[in-house]
Amino acid sequence: VQLQASGGGLVHAGGSLRLSCVTSGFTFARTAMKWLRQAPGEGLERVSTINGDGTWSHTIDSVKDRFTISRDNGKNTLYLQMNNLKPEDSAVYYCGFNDIRGQGTQVTVSS
């Protein structure tokens, strides 16, 4: 199983980023996927979840008006569109499923 997240970076508050997670080694289209994040000194937080065919998703209240999870099953890729970013969104973002997650991508939002 491989989960390769990318798309992080340094942005000013109010900016946008689109995270991608390219996967392999499992049946992506049948697997509910999630984005998690971990800020310095904080625990791991599940940000957003999407089912296998993309017909259902759930995003935490603190970001649901700004973040959108999606997937392309033809490309075995998971996405997280993040708009109107805030400094408190700064964290390492991971994609994963069940208890598996890949390496993260750093998102830093300056005020």
Secondary structure as GFF3:
##gff-version 3
##sequence-region A 1 111
A	DSSP	beta_strand	2	6	.	.	.	ID=ss1
A	DSSP	beta_strand	9	12	.	.	.	ID=ss2
A	DSSP	beta_strand	17	24	.	.	.	ID=ss3
A	DSSP	three_ten_helix	28	30	.	.	.	ID=ss4
A	DSSP	beta_strand	33	38	.	.	.	ID=ss5
A	DSSP	beta_strand	44	50	.	.	.	ID=ss6
A	DSSP	beta_strand	57	59	.	.	.	ID=ss7
A	DSSP	beta_strand	67	72	.	.	.	ID=ss8
A	DSSP	beta_strand	77	82	.	.	.	ID=ss9
A	DSSP	three_ten_helix	87	89	.	.	.	ID=ss10
A	DSSP	beta_strand	91	97	.	.	.	ID=ss11
A	DSSP	beta_strand	100	101	.	.	.	ID=ss12
A	DSSP	beta_strand	105	110	.	.	.	ID=ss13
###
